[in-house]
Amino acid sequence: MPTLSDVEAAAALLQGVARHTPMREARWLSERTGGSVVLKCENLQRAGSFKVRGAYTRIAKLSADQRVKGVVAASAGNHAQGVALAAQKLGIDATVFMPVAATLPKVAATRAYGATVILQGETIDVALEHAREFANGTGATLIHPFDHADIVAGQGTVGLEILDDVPDVDTIVVCTGGGGFLAGVALAVKARKPSVRVIGVQAAGAAAYPSSIAEGHPIRLGQMSTMADGIAVGQPGDVPFEIIKTLVDDIVTVTEEELSQALLLLLERSKLVVEPAGAAAAAAVWAHPEKFPGTTAVTLSGGNIDPLLLMRVIRHGLAAAGRYLSISIRVPDRPGSLARLLTDVSEADANVVEVEHLRTDPRLAIDEVEVGLQLETRGVEHREQVLSALHAHGYFVTVTA
């Protein structure tokens, strides 16, 4: 198991490699909790996430013989880029296995750092098995994304920076997948200031830690479903699990709606681009403000998001906040029907973003047309007012988003 001295040694090793990322006040979260909330912006780290801290710490300690044989890793993107960057700086060949659904920007960035990328497997766990086979066959050193003492120590340097920058911090909230980041932060923080609460956050559709902690050992999830691919890990690592079950105060889960809404708020209110996995801690504070009194540090663990996914998540976040409404309405297929519908929508003070006609559906009567409307609304209350107004005008409305 790593110790505080290992984390401190990693901090010295990372000087000039990893950035000491900024802390930014998040007034929109502070107003919600009634305390003070600051953001630890690891989305602004080199390679776009905290992962380079652990990857460089691990690879820098390899022997000369190990370096000659290169390194191999498996990742959906952030660890891939961290390993590729670390290997490039140390002059070591790197091969990275990524799931076939890995986003194009993350694949391109990993290749740009000089790594050989192999797309194989549907999930990180499957890609990791292929990476192990590659390591066994070539002698390359497997750089595990979270299950190694050096990885945990490197990630723990984030905790030291938070304590240095926010000495009065009461709670630190950490985005959590396999657990290396959470374990490292908990290890460093609890050793220096035991009174600080450390809380991990997982996506509800990929939350392996609650059941594992309840059973006392890592348990593999049967399936996962979340937009937060960076924390979609089916089984906790042995090394981080032992630390987390002892030192971490709580594990919180967040829904897809909470993730997308937090991502949107970070973009709008803090002007920060954060990927869904990186927004998990902020989502927990937004969704459960009562759990975070006093001074809270929220980690933003990564900012590597596919622009296409960002567009979908923004729309999802707008819908969750009541600011976007997609509906389907059947109207008579005769002149004036669409004009009347749009007039009724206008009177409800909703802005029409897009209109779509559908005449060929066999479920429609011969004299009917289905109109799809995408509307901008001003919040949950206004959204309900728009729907009520349309119902009052006699329309049968189906909400599609």
C-alpha positions in Angstrom: 0.0 0.0 0.0 1.3 3.5 -0.8 1.9 6.0 2.0 1.9 9.8 2.4 5.7 9.8 1.8 5.0 8.1 -1.6 2.5 10.8 -2.5 5.0 13.5 -1.4 7.7 11.8 -3.5 5.3 11.7 -6.5 4.7 15.5 -6.1 8.4 16.1 -6.3 8.7 13.8 -9.3 5.9 15.6 -11.1 7.4 19.1 -10.8 7.6 20.5 -14.3 5.5 17.6 -15.7 2.0 18.0 -14.2 0.5 21.4 -13.7 -0.6 22.7 -10.3 -4.1 23.2 -11.5 -6.1 26.2 -10.3 -8.9 26.3 -7.7 -11.9 28.4 -8.8 -14.8 29.6 -6.7 -18.2 28.3 -7.8 -20.7 30.8 -6.4 -23.6 29.0 -8.1 -22.8 25.9 -6.0 -21.9 27.9 -2.8 -25.4 29.6 -2.9 -27.0 26.1 -3.1 -25.0 24.6 -0.2 -25.0 27.7 2.0 -21.2 27.3 2.4 -18.2 27.8 0.1 -17.6 25.6 -2.9 -14.4 25.7 -4.9 -13.5 23.7 -8.1 -10.2 21.8 -8.5 -9.8 22.2 -12.3 -8.0 19.0 -13.4 -9.9 19.5 -16.7 -7.2 22.1 -17.3 -4.4 19.6 -16.6 -1.9 18.5 -19.3 -3.6 15.9 -21.6 -6.9 17.1 -20.2 -7.2 15.1 -16.9 -5.5 14.1 -13.7 -4.4 10.8 -15.3 -0.9 12.1 -16.3 0.0 12.3 -12.6 -0.3 8.6 -11.9 0.9 7.5 -15.4 4.2 9.5 -15.2 4.8 8.5 -11.5 4.4 4.8 -12.5 6.4 4.9 -15.8 9.3 7.0 -14.4 10.1 4.3 -11.9 10.6 1.6 -14.5 14.0 0.0 -14.9 16.2 0.4 -18.0 15.3 -3.1 -19.1 11.5 -2.4 -18.7 11.8 0.9 -20.6 13.3 -0.9 -23.6 10.3 -3.2 -23.8 7.9 -0.3 -23.7 4.6 0.1 -21.9 1.0 -0.9 -22.7 -2.3 0.4 -21.3 -6.1 0.2 -21.7 -8.3 3.2 -21.4 -11.4 5.0 -22.8 -9.3 8.1 -23.3 -7.9 10.0 -20.3 -5.5 7.3 -19.0 -4.6 6.7 -22.6 -3.5 10.2 -23.1 -1.8 10.3 -19.7 0.2 7.2 -20.5 1.0 8.4 -24.1 2.2 11.8 -22.8 4.3 10.3 -20.0 5.9 7.8 -22.3 6.7 10.5 -24.8 8.4 12.6 -22.2 10.4 9.6 -21.0 11.3 8.4 -24.5 9.5 5.1 -24.1 7.3 3.3 -26.7 3.6 3.1 -25.7 0.8 0.9 -27.0 -2.8 1.7 -25.8 -5.9 -0.5 -26.2 -9.1 1.5 -26.4 -12.7 0.4 -26.6 -14.1 0.4 -30.1 -16.6 3.1 -29.0 -13.8 5.5 -27.7 -14.5 9.0 -28.9 -12.5 10.2 -31.9 -10.9 13.2 -30.2 -9.5 11.0 -27.4 -8.2 8.5 -30.0 -6.6 11.3 -32.1 -5.1 12.9 -29.0 -3.5 9.7 -27.8 -2.0 9.1 -31.2 -0.8 12.7 -31.3 1.3 12.0 -28.2 3.1 9.2 -30.1 1.3 6.1 -28.8 0.2 3.2 -31.0 -3.6 2.9 -30.5 -5.5 -0.4 -31.0 -9.3 -0.3 -30.8 -10.5 -3.6 -29.3 -13.3 -4.5 -26.9 -16.6 -2.9 -26.0 -15.6 -1.7 -22.5 -12.5 -0.6 -20.6 -12.5 -4.0 -18.8 -12.4 -5.9 -22.1 -9.7 -3.6 -23.5 -7.7 -4.2 -20.3 -7.8 -7.9 -20.9 -6.3 -7.4 -24.4 -3.7 -5.1 -22.9 -2.7 -7.9 -20.4 -2.4 -10.4 -23.3 -0.2 -7.9 -25.1 2.0 -7.5 -22.1 2.4 -11.2 -21.6 3.3 -11.7 -25.2 5.7 -8.8 -25.7 7.2 -8.1 -22.3 5.8 -4.6 -22.2 4.9 -3.3 -18.8 1.2 -2.9 -18.2 0.4 0.5 -16.8 -2.9 -0.2 -15.1 -5.3 2.8 -15.0 -5.9 2.6 -11.2 -4.8 -0.6 -9.6 -1.1 0.1 -8.6 0.5 1.8 -5.7 2.5 4.3 -7.9 -0.7 5.2 -9.8 -2.5 5.9 -6.5 0.4 7.9 -5.2 0.6 10.0 -8.3 -3.2 10.8 -8.3 -2.9 11.6 -4.6 -0.9 14.7 -5.4 -4.2 16.4 -6.2 -5.1 16.1 -2.6 -1.9 17.8 -1.5 -2.6 20.7 -3.8 -6.1 21.1 -2.5 -4.8 21.2 1.1 -2.2 23.7 0.2 -4.6 26.0 -1.7 -7.6 25.6 0.6 -6.3 25.0 4.1 -9.8 25.4 5.7 -11.4 22.8 3.4 -14.0 20.6 5.2 -14.9 18.2 2.4 -13.3 17.0 -0.8 -15.5 15.4 -3.4 -13.9 13.1 -6.0 -15.1 11.6 -9.3 -14.7 7.9 -9.0 -14.4 5.0 -11.4 -11.8 2.2 -10.5 -10.8 4.2 -7.5 -7.2 5.2 -8.0 -8.0 9.0 -7.9 -10.3 8.7 -4.8 -7.8 6.4 -3.0 -4.9 8.7 -3.7 -6.7 11.8 -2.5 -8.0 10.1 0.6 -4.6 8.7 1.5 -2.9 12.1 1.2 -5.6 14.1 2.8 -6.4 11.8 5.8 -2.7 11.6 6.6 -2.2 15.3 6.7 -5.6 16.4 8.0 -7.9 13.6 9.2 -10.8 15.8 10.0 -11.4 16.5 6.3 -14.3 14.4 4.8 -13.5 12.6 1.5 -16.4 11.6 -0.6 -16.4 9.6 -3.8 -19.0 10.0 -6.5 -20.0 7.4 -9.1 -22.5 7.3 -11.9 -25.6 5.4 -10.8 -25.4 3.2 -13.9 -21.8 2.2 -13.2 -21.5 2.2 -9.4 -19.3 -0.7 -8.4 -18.2 0.7 -5.0 -21.3 0.7 -2.9 -22.0 -3.0 -3.3 -18.3 -3.8 -3.1 -17.9 -1.9 0.2 -21.1 -3.5 1.5 -19.7 -7.0 0.8 -16.1 -6.2 1.9 -14.4 -7.0 -1.3 -14.4 -5.9 -5.0 -17.4 -7.1 -6.9 -17.8 -7.0 -10.6 -20.9 -5.3 -12.0 -23.0 -7.4 -14.4 -23.7 -4.4 -16.7 -23.1 -0.7 -16.9 -24.9 2.2 -18.7 -23.7 5.8 -18.4 -22.6 8.7 -20.6 -19.7 9.1 -18.2 -17.3 6.6 -19.9 -14.3 7.8 -18.0 -15.7 6.4 -14.7 -17.5 3.4 -16.2 -15.4 0.7 -14.5 -17.0 -2.7 -13.7 -14.9 -3.7 -10.8 -12.8 -1.7 -8.2 -9.1 -2.3 -8.1 -7.6 -4.2 -5.2 -5.1 -1.5 -4.2 -7.5 1.4 -4.2 -10.3 -0.6 -2.6 -8.3 -1.4 0.5 -7.7 2.4 1.0 -11.2 3.5 0.1 -13.0 1.1 2.4 -10.9 2.4 5.3 -10.4 6.1 4.7 -13.3 7.3 2.5 -16.3 8.7 4.4 -19.0 8.1 1.8 -19.8 7.1 -1.8 -22.6 9.0 -3.5 -24.2 8.2 -6.9 -25.6 10.6 -9.4 -28.1 10.0 -12.3 -27.6 10.8 -16.0 -29.9 13.8 -15.6 -27.8 15.1 -12.7 -24.5 14.6 -14.7 -25.8 16.4 -17.8 -27.2 19.3 -15.8 -24.0 19.7 -13.9 -22.0 19.7 -17.1 -24.3 22.4 -18.5 -24.0 24.5 -15.3 -20.2 24.2 -15.4 -20.2 25.4 -19.0 -22.7 28.3 -18.4 -21.8 29.4 -14.9 -18.1 28.6 -14.5 -17.1 28.8 -18.2 -15.4 25.4 -18.0 -15.7 22.5 -20.5 -15.9 19.3 -18.5 -16.6 15.7 -19.7 -19.5 13.8 -18.0 -17.1 11.8 -15.8 -15.3 14.9 -14.8 -18.6 16.6 -13.7 -19.7 13.8 -11.4 -18.5 15.5 -8.2 -20.1 18.7 -9.1 -23.3 16.8 -9.9 -23.4 15.3 -6.4 -23.0 18.7 -4.8 -25.7 20.2 -7.0 -28.1 17.3 -6.4 -27.4 16.9 -2.6 -26.4 20.3 -1.3 -27.4 19.4 2.2 -24.5 16.9 2.4 -21.9 19.6 1.8 -21.9 22.2 4.5 -18.8 24.4 5.2 -16.0 24.6 2.6 -16.1 22.0 -0.1 -13.5 21.3 -2.8 -15.0 19.7 -5.9 -12.7 17.9 -8.3 -13.3 18.3 -12.1 -11.3 15.3 -13.1 -11.3 15.7 -16.9 -12.3 17.9 -19.8 -11.8 15.6 -22.8 -15.3 15.4 -24.4 -16.3 14.7 -27.9 -18.1 17.8 -29.4 -20.9 15.6 -30.7 -21.4 14.1 -27.2 -21.2 17.6 -25.8 -24.1 18.7 -28.1 -26.3 15.8 -26.9 -25.4 16.3 -23.3 -26.2 20.0 -23.4 -29.6 19.2 -24.9 -30.1 16.5 -22.2 -29.1 19.0 -19.5 -31.4 21.7 -20.9 -34.3 19.2 -20.8 -33.4 18.1 -17.2 -33.4 21.8 -16.2 -36.8 22.4 -17.9 -35.3 24.7 -20.6 -35.8 22.4 -23.6 -39.0 20.7 -24.6 -39.5 18.3 -27.5 -43.1 17.3 -28.2 -45.2 15.6 -30.8 -48.7 16.7 -31.6 -51.3 15.4 -34.1 -53.3 18.1 -36.0 -55.8 18.0 -38.9 -54.0 17.9 -42.3 -55.6 21.1 -43.7 -54.5 24.7 -44.3 -54.1 26.8 -41.2 -53.6 23.9 -38.7 -49.8 24.5 -38.3 -50.3 28.3 -38.1 -52.8 27.9 -35.3 -50.5 25.5 -33.4 -47.5 27.9 -33.7 -49.7 30.8 -32.6 -50.8 28.8 -29.5 -47.2 28.0 -28.8 -46.2 31.7 -29.2 -48.9 32.8 -26.8 -47.4 30.4 -24.2 -44.2 32.4 -24.7 -42.1 29.3 -25.8 -39.5 29.8 -28.6 -39.7 27.3 -31.5 -36.3 25.9 -32.4 -37.3 23.3 -34.9 -40.5 22.1 -36.7 -41.0 18.7 -38.3 -43.9 17.3 -40.3 -44.7 13.6 -40.5 -47.4 12.4 -42.9 -46.3 8.8 -43.8 -46.8 7.0 -40.4 -49.4 4.3 -40.8 -50.6 5.1 -37.3 -51.9 8.5 -38.5 -55.4 8.9 -39.9 -55.7 9.8 -43.5 -56.6 13.4 -42.6 -53.9 13.8 -39.8 -50.4 15.1 -39.7 -48.0 14.7 -36.8 -46.0 17.8 -36.0 -42.8 17.6 -34.0 -41.7 20.7 -32.1 -38.5 21.5 -30.3 -39.0 24.4 -28.0 -37.0 26.6 -25.7 -38.6 27.1 -22.3 -37.5 29.1 -19.2 -37.5 26.4 -16.6 -39.5 23.6 -15.1 -42.4 25.8 -14.2 -42.6 27.5 -17.6 -42.3 24.1 -19.3 -45.4 22.8 -17.4 -47.2 26.0 -18.2 -46.6 25.5 -22.0 -47.9 21.9 -21.8 -51.0 23.0 -19.8 -51.7 25.7 -22.4 -51.5 23.3 -25.3 -53.7 20.8 -23.4 -56.2 23.6 -22.8 -56.4 24.3 -26.5 -57.4 20.7 -27.1 -54.1 19.2 -28.4 -53.0 15.7 -27.5 -49.4 16.2 -26.7 -46.6 13.5 -26.4 -43.4 14.7 -24.7 -40.4 13.2 -26.4 -37.6 15.0 -24.5 
